[in-house]
């Protein structure tokens, strides 16, 4: 399956063997992981992907991706879906970057590309959340066009909805 590519990034869709390495935090010699990768969110995303793959099969492009810089090929974080679209054509996303890559617009760029892919694939709603004190992640979702829809004692919840005609215009 093809990677998703932006101006500065490659979102590399993980296969089972790659996800196993991320879950175990054990790179192969050819893996070019930035120090600090994988973070706990990357590990939990890989574990979730592996469990879903074993339970219901390959989620295809609705799996998890490594965020790689095009300039040097280094993996600087992860982004992905928490599963395939549900019966309402909704998905949830999560993402994270190593500390050295934060504050450079990479997360916003990666999230915009993942949202573009979701919309062109017929997804109606994309959801995400961030801890109340994670202002940077909240800004990333807002910059990508997601809106704040709820808040509780721990999290702020964001979403973006696509109209049917918007999704049809981008398909192809």
C-alpha positions in Angstrom: 0.0 0.0 0.0 1.2 3.5 -0.8 2.6 5.8 1.8 1.0 9.3 2.2 3.3 12.1 1.2 3.4 15.8 2.1 5.8 18.5 1.3 8.1 17.6 4.2 6.9 14.2 5.4 6.2 10.6 4.4 3.5 8.9 6.4 4.6 5.3 6.2 1.9 2.7 6.8 3.2 0.1 9.1 2.9 -3.6 8.3 2.7 -6.3 11.0 6.5 -6.8 11.3 7.1 -3.1 11.6 4.3 -2.7 14.2 5.8 -5.6 16.2 9.2 -3.8 16.2 7.5 -0.5 17.4 5.5 -2.4 20.1 8.7 -4.1 21.3 10.8 -0.9 20.9 13.3 -2.9 19.0 14.4 -1.4 15.7 15.9 -3.4 12.9 19.3 -2.1 11.6 17.6 -0.4 8.7 15.1 1.5 10.8 16.0 5.1 11.1 14.3 6.1 14.4 14.9 9.6 15.9 16.0 9.3 19.5 12.9 9.1 21.7 10.9 7.1 19.1 8.7 5.2 19.8 6.9 7.1 22.5 4.2 5.4 24.7 1.5 6.6 22.2 3.3 5.0 19.3 3.7 1.7 21.3 0.0 1.7 22.2 -1.0 2.5 18.6 1.1 -0.4 17.3 -0.3 -2.8 20.0 -3.9 -1.7 19.0 -3.1 -2.3 15.3 -1.7 -5.7 16.0 -4.7 -6.7 18.1 -7.1 -5.5 15.5 -5.2 -7.2 12.7 -5.3 -10.5 14.6 -9.0 -10.1 15.5 -10.6 -8.7 12.4 -7.9 -8.7 9.7 -5.8 -6.0 8.1 -7.4 -2.5 8.5 -5.6 -1.5 5.2 -4.9 2.2 5.1 -6.8 2.8 8.3 -3.9 1.5 10.3 -1.0 3.3 11.9 1.8 5.3 10.2 5.3 6.3 11.1 5.9 10.0 10.5 9.2 10.3 8.6 11.0 13.5 7.5 11.5 13.4 3.7 14.8 15.3 4.1 16.6 12.5 6.0 14.2 9.6 6.2 14.2 9.6 10.0 11.1 8.5 11.9 10.0 11.4 14.2 6.7 10.2 15.4 3.5 8.3 14.6 0.0 9.0 13.5 -2.9 6.8 12.7 -6.4 5.6 13.1 -7.8 3.7 16.1 -9.6 1.4 13.7 -11.5 1.2 10.4 -14.6 3.5 10.0 -17.6 2.4 12.0 -21.2 2.0 10.8 -21.5 5.8 10.9 -18.4 6.2 8.8 -16.5 7.7 11.8 -12.9 7.2 12.8 -10.7 8.4 15.6 -7.1 9.5 15.1 -4.1 9.9 17.4 -0.6 11.3 16.8 2.6 12.2 18.5 6.1 13.4 17.8 9.4 13.0 19.6 10.4 16.1 21.5 13.1 17.2 19.1 10.6 17.4 16.2 7.9 19.3 18.1 7.1 23.0 17.4 8.0 22.8 13.7 4.6 22.2 12.2 5.1 18.5 11.5 2.1 17.3 13.5 -0.2 19.7 11.8 1.1 18.8 8.4 0.7 15.0 9.1 -2.8 15.4 10.6 -3.9 17.5 7.6 -2.8 14.7 5.3 -4.5 12.0 7.3 -7.7 14.1 7.3 -7.4 14.5 3.5 -7.0 10.8 3.1 -10.0 10.1 5.4 -12.2 12.5 3.6 -11.3 11.1 0.2 -11.9 7.6 1.5 -15.6 8.4 2.3 -15.2 9.0 6.1 -17.9 11.3 7.4 -16.4 12.2 10.8 -13.0 12.2 12.3 -12.5 12.5 16.1 -9.5 13.2 18.3 -8.8 14.2 21.8 -6.1 15.8 23.9 -5.4 16.1 27.6 -6.4 19.5 29.1 -2.8 20.5 29.6 -1.7 19.5 26.1 -2.2 22.8 24.5 0.1 22.0 21.6 -2.0 19.0 20.5 -5.2 21.1 20.8 -3.6 23.7 18.5 -2.6 21.0 16.0 -6.2 19.8 15.8 -7.6 23.3 15.5 -5.0 24.2 12.8 -6.0 21.1 10.8 -9.6 22.2 10.8 -11.0 20.2 13.7 -13.3 21.9 16.1 -13.6 21.6 19.9 -16.9 19.9 20.7 -16.7 18.8 24.3 -14.5 18.8 27.4 -14.5 16.8 30.6 -12.2 16.7 33.6 -9.3 15.2 31.7 -9.8 15.7 27.9 -10.8 18.1 25.2 -12.6 16.4 22.3 -12.3 17.5 18.7 -14.0 16.5 15.5 -14.4 17.4 11.8 -17.4 16.4 9.8 -17.5 16.1 6.0 -20.6 16.5 3.9 -21.4 13.8 1.4 -20.7 16.1 -1.5 -17.3 17.2 0.0 -16.3 13.5 0.2 -17.4 12.8 -3.3 -15.5 15.8 -4.7 -12.2 14.5 -3.3 -12.7 10.8 -4.2 -10.8 9.5 -7.1 
